[in-house]
Amino acid sequence: MKILITGGGGFIGSYIAEYYAKKDTSSQIHVIDNLSRAKLLNNSKFINFDYNWHYLKKYKNIHFFKEDIQNLGFLKRLMKKNGYDVICHTAGQTAVTSSLSNPYLDFENNAIASVNLLESVRLSDSNPKLILCSTNKVYGDNVNKIELKENDFRYDIKNKNFEGISEEFDLDLCHHTPYGISKLSSDLYFQEYGHSYGLDTNIFRMSCIFGPRQMATENQGWLVFFIICALKGLKIKINGNGKQVRDILYISDLINAIHSLIEKNIKNEVFCIGGGSANSISILELINYLQEILVGEIKYNFENWRSADQLLYISDISKAQKILNWDPKINFKEGIKKTVDWCRENVKLFK
């Protein structure tokens, strides 16, 4: 198999690359990354954003392209030269905060880059399976229309029969933030290139993915960032009241979902992918659990709410369970413990 991964130097992209490099040494894995994450997150002092890029160098069947996918000419040449079986699009600007401070940079790295990728495939002679890593932020604050009850440490859904946010949930007429809009634009363009041009596109609208080797910051990768702060004895800043809830998914479970999709004859589908209701956790619950694991008090303070923050987001994963024959295998407590162990062993990577 020949597979292309955009953003292959990032957290999710590097795991996809490693999975297929190990699975079949005859496979050709091509990864593209412009290694711009420090710039996009306005965190140039953080010197280990390219950790996963270097980590993958040990695999002989992974080939590296340090290039920007905003370069349409490069993508056209790449598609012409290589007949890919699969393309996983994980590249992009990933932080809501960065999108608010520089919305055009966010638009370039998400919407324009995605259309460039789609165009390069449309104009080629191949029709690989295309998978977009999208986000729960495409639903904006429509999610906050769900009726909730506020408990001591978390929000819960009042309607016990409501399984969570499905693929049919309303996307329109709400506050998204520029990040939510640029990702929604990519999401819709992937769908449209499937409908209009016959491309084999599929979309994963992902909730919070976490695990070892996630180079987290305050603005992106909140769960791992909290772990790092706890290990280093730093005070955690909580935006809002800390009762916000997310369903979290360990990285290996996401990779299993991607592999299941690649193996099946499925096209032009959208899937909500996360841990589901069984793996939901609030910020305050995470802090309490980390205190149990680390046997020590964690310092934190409360600050203003973030723009368009979703009070509760839980993925309805029933479609993925049915069509992909997939279920999360790592429960959230086990996943957090695995991540804490890795972060403890590699804490020097984080300044």
C-alpha positions in Angstrom: 0.0 0.0 0.0 1.1 3.5 -0.7 -0.2 6.1 1.8 0.2 9.9 2.1 -0.2 11.6 5.4 -0.4 15.4 5.6 0.7 16.8 8.9 2.8 13.6 9.4 5.0 15.3 11.9 2.1 16.0 14.2 0.5 13.9 16.9 -2.2 12.0 15.0 -0.3 12.0 11.6 2.8 10.4 13.2 0.7 7.6 14.8 -0.9 6.8 11.4 2.5 6.8 9.7 4.0 4.5 12.4 1.0 2.1 12.4 1.3 1.4 8.7 5.1 1.5 8.6 5.1 -1.3 11.3 2.2 -3.2 9.9 3.7 -3.9 6.5 7.4 -3.0 5.8 6.7 -3.2 2.1 4.2 -0.3 2.3 5.4 3.1 1.2 4.5 5.8 3.7 4.9 9.5 2.6 4.6 12.2 5.2 4.3 15.9 4.5 4.8 18.6 7.1 6.0 22.2 7.1 6.9 22.0 10.8 5.1 25.3 11.4 3.3 24.4 14.6 5.4 26.6 16.8 4.5 29.6 14.6 0.8 28.7 14.4 0.5 28.4 18.1 2.7 31.5 18.7 5.0 29.4 20.8 8.4 29.6 19.2 10.2 29.0 22.6 8.8 25.5 22.7 11.6 23.6 20.9 10.1 20.1 20.6 7.2 20.6 18.2 9.2 18.5 15.7 9.6 15.6 18.1 7.4 13.2 16.2 9.0 14.2 12.9 12.4 13.0 14.2 10.8 10.0 16.0 9.6 8.6 12.6 13.0 8.7 11.1 13.7 5.2 12.5 11.3 3.7 10.0 13.0 2.9 6.7 9.7 2.8 4.7 8.7 6.4 5.7 9.6 9.1 3.2 9.6 12.7 4.3 8.6 15.9 2.5 9.2 19.1 4.4 6.7 21.2 2.4 3.6 23.3 2.8 0.4 21.9 1.3 -0.6 25.5 0.4 1.9 24.9 -2.4 -0.5 23.5 -5.0 2.2 23.0 -7.6 4.1 20.7 -5.3 0.9 18.7 -4.6 0.1 18.4 -8.3 3.6 17.0 -9.0 3.4 14.7 -6.0 0.1 13.2 -7.1 1.3 12.9 -10.7 4.4 10.9 -9.6 2.6 8.7 -7.0 -0.5 6.7 -7.3 -1.6 6.7 -3.6 -4.0 4.2 -2.2 -4.9 6.3 0.8 -4.4 9.9 1.8 -5.0 11.0 5.5 -5.3 14.7 5.9 -4.3 15.6 9.4 -2.5 18.9 8.7 -3.8 22.2 9.8 -4.0 25.0 12.3 -5.4 23.4 15.5 -6.1 26.1 18.1 -9.2 28.2 18.6 -7.1 30.9 20.3 -4.8 31.2 17.3 -7.7 31.5 14.9 -9.1 34.4 16.9 -5.8 36.3 16.9 -5.0 35.6 13.2 -8.1 34.4 11.4 -6.6 34.6 7.9 -3.6 32.4 8.8 -6.1 29.9 10.2 -8.1 30.1 6.9 -5.0 29.5 4.8 -3.8 26.5 6.8 -7.2 24.8 7.1 -9.6 25.8 4.2 -7.1 26.7 1.5 -4.8 23.8 2.2 -7.7 21.3 2.2 -9.0 22.6 -1.2 -5.4 22.4 -2.6 -5.2 18.7 -1.6 -8.6 17.9 -3.1 -7.8 19.8 -6.3 -4.4 18.0 -6.7 -6.3 14.6 -6.4 -9.1 15.7 -8.7 -6.6 16.7 -11.4 -4.6 13.5 -11.1 -5.3 10.1 -12.6 -5.8 8.4 -9.3 -8.7 8.2 -6.9 -7.3 7.3 -3.4 -9.4 6.9 -0.3 -9.3 10.4 1.3 -9.8 10.8 5.0 -10.2 14.2 6.7 -9.5 14.7 10.4 -12.2 17.2 11.2 -13.4 18.4 14.6 -16.3 18.7 17.0 -15.9 22.5 16.6 -17.8 22.4 13.3 -21.0 22.3 15.4 -20.1 25.6 17.1 -22.1 26.7 20.2 -25.2 25.0 18.8 -24.1 22.3 21.2 -25.0 24.6 24.1 -28.7 24.4 23.1 -28.8 20.9 24.6 -30.6 21.1 28.0 -28.1 20.4 30.8 -28.0 20.0 34.5 -25.1 21.4 36.5 -23.7 19.1 39.1 -20.8 19.6 41.6 -18.0 18.7 39.2 -19.6 18.5 35.7 -22.4 19.2 33.4 -24.7 16.3 32.4 -27.4 16.0 29.7 -30.9 16.2 31.2 -32.4 13.8 28.6 -31.0 10.4 29.5 -32.1 9.0 26.1 -29.8 11.5 24.3 -26.7 9.7 23.2 -24.7 12.7 22.2 -23.8 14.7 19.1 -24.5 12.8 15.9 -23.5 13.5 12.3 -27.0 15.0 11.7 -26.7 17.7 14.5 -27.2 21.3 13.3 -24.1 23.0 12.0 -25.5 26.4 11.1 -26.7 29.8 12.6 -24.4 29.9 15.6 -21.1 31.1 16.9 -18.2 28.9 15.7 -14.9 30.9 16.0 -12.8 31.2 12.9 -11.2 27.8 13.7 -14.7 26.2 13.7 -15.5 27.8 10.4 -12.2 26.9 8.6 -12.6 23.3 9.7 -16.3 23.3 8.7 -15.2 24.6 5.3 -12.7 21.8 4.9 -15.4 19.3 6.0 -17.9 20.5 3.5 -15.4 20.7 0.7 -14.4 17.1 1.3 -18.1 16.1 1.1 -18.6 18.2 -2.1 -15.6 16.8 -3.9 -17.1 13.4 -3.2 -20.5 14.3 -4.6 -19.4 16.5 -7.5 -16.3 14.8 -8.7 -16.6 11.3 -7.5 -13.6 11.4 -5.1 -13.6 8.8 -2.4 -13.8 11.0 0.7 -14.6 10.3 4.3 -14.6 12.6 7.4 -13.9 12.0 11.0 -15.4 14.7 13.3 -13.2 14.1 16.3 -13.6 14.9 19.9 -10.6 15.1 22.2 -7.9 12.7 21.1 -5.0 12.2 23.5 -2.0 10.0 24.3 1.8 9.8 24.5 3.9 11.9 22.2 1.2 14.7 22.1 3.2 17.9 22.2 0.5 19.8 24.0 0.3 23.5 24.9 -2.2 25.7 26.8 -4.0 26.4 23.5 -4.2 22.9 22.1 -4.2 19.4 23.7 -5.7 20.5 27.0 -5.7 17.1 28.7 -2.0 16.3 28.1 -1.1 20.0 28.9 -2.8 19.6 32.3 -0.8 16.4 32.9 2.4 18.2 32.1 1.5 21.1 34.4 0.7 18.7 37.2 4.0 16.9 36.8 6.0 20.1 36.8 4.1 21.6 39.7 2.7 24.5 37.6 -0.6 26.2 38.3 -3.3 25.2 35.8 -5.5 28.0 34.3 -9.1 26.9 33.9 -11.2 29.0 31.5 -14.8 29.0 32.9 -15.9 27.0 35.8 -14.2 23.7 35.0 -17.4 21.7 34.7 -17.1 21.5 30.9 -17.3 18.0 29.7 -15.6 16.2 26.7 -15.6 12.6 25.6 -11.9 11.6 25.2 -10.4 9.0 23.0 -7.0 7.3 23.4 -4.9 7.6 20.2 -4.7 3.9 19.5 -8.5 3.7 19.3 -8.5 6.5 16.7 -5.9 4.6 14.6 -8.1 1.5 14.8 -11.1 3.5 13.5 -9.0 4.8 10.6 -7.7 1.4 9.8 -11.3 0.0 9.8 -12.4 2.7 7.4 -9.5 2.0 5.1 -10.2 -1.7 5.0 -13.9 -1.3 4.2 -15.6 -0.3 0.9 -17.0 2.9 2.4 -17.0 6.3 0.7 -18.5 9.7 1.2 -19.4 9.2 4.8 -19.1 11.4 7.9 -18.4 9.9 11.3 -18.4 11.4 14.8 -15.4 9.8 16.5 -14.7 10.1 20.2 -14.8 8.1 23.4 -18.6 8.3 23.7 -20.6 8.8 26.9 -18.6 6.0 28.7 -15.4 8.0 28.3 -16.6 11.5 29.1 -14.8 13.7 31.7 -14.9 17.3 32.9 -11.9 19.5 33.6 -12.5 19.3 37.4 -12.9 15.5 37.2 -9.6 15.2 35.3 -7.8 17.3 38.0 -9.3 15.2 40.8 -8.2 12.0 39.0 -4.7 13.3 38.4 -4.5 14.1 42.1 -5.3 10.4 42.8 -2.7 9.1 40.4 0.0 11.6 41.4 -0.9 11.6 45.1 -0.6 15.3 45.5 -2.5 18.5 45.3 -2.7 20.2 41.9 -2.8 24.0 41.9 -5.3 25.8 39.6 -7.3 29.0 39.2 -10.3 30.1 37.3 -10.3 32.7 34.5 -12.7 34.0 31.9 -14.6 31.6 29.6 -13.2 31.0 26.1 -15.1 32.2 23.1 -17.9 29.9 21.9 -16.8 27.2 24.4 -19.0 24.1 24.3 -20.3 23.4 27.9 -20.6 19.7 27.0 -19.6 17.7 24.0 -20.1 14.0 23.8 -19.9 12.1 20.5 -22.7 9.8 19.5 -20.4 7.1 18.1 -23.2 4.7 17.1 -22.7 5.2 13.4 -19.0 4.3 13.6 -19.8 1.3 15.8 -22.3 0.0 13.3 -20.6 0.7 10.0 -17.0 0.5 11.0 -17.5 -2.4 13.5 -15.5 -0.3 15.9 -15.5 0.5 19.6 -13.0 2.2 21.9 -10.9 -0.4 23.6 -9.0 1.8 26.1 -11.1 3.3 28.8 -10.4 6.9 29.8 -8.7 6.0 33.1 -6.4 3.5 31.5 -5.6 6.0 28.7 -4.8 8.8 31.2 -2.5 6.5 33.2 -0.6 5.5 30.1 -0.2 9.1 29.1 0.9 10.2 32.6 3.6 7.4 32.5 4.9 8.6 29.2 4.8 12.3 30.2 6.6 11.5 33.5 9.4 9.7 31.5 9.7 12.5 29.0 8.9 15.6 31.1 12.2 17.2 29.9 10.7 17.6 26.4 8.3 20.2 27.8 9.9 23.6 28.8 
